[in-house]
Amino acid sequence: MATLTIRDFDDELKAALRVRAAQHGRSMESEVREILRRTLTADETEPAHAGLGSRIAALFADLGEPAFEDLPPRSGHVRAAEFSG
């Protein structure tokens, strides 16, 4: 096993890491290992810099394709919203 030293680690970042580790029931060191493992072993087809839409689509990919043919046809014209105040 190798040892990694990180110098000039921002105090705010360290505090956020501490909170995240506590939320996951891990030590800060274990949390860093998990973050690095997940980041460096991410699926090659889904780059870490993917846009928001791509990341949302990946979250719901296992639900299958939407069944647009099951939607009823639209009828009428589009109306502007009416607000009463």
C-alpha angles and dihedrals in degrees: 000000000000128000122225124199120198115200127198093019108178114248093225091050090049091051091050090049091051091052093046092049091050091050089055094043093243138119117257089251092052091047091053090050090051093047091050093044093051093044097046097042096045117138109277090224092060108053118205089241094058116137124258094259092053092049092049091048090051090053092057099033094108091060090073132232118324113256101230092167088067092063118099115246117264117253133189129016129299111263129203117247116262119219124192120195 
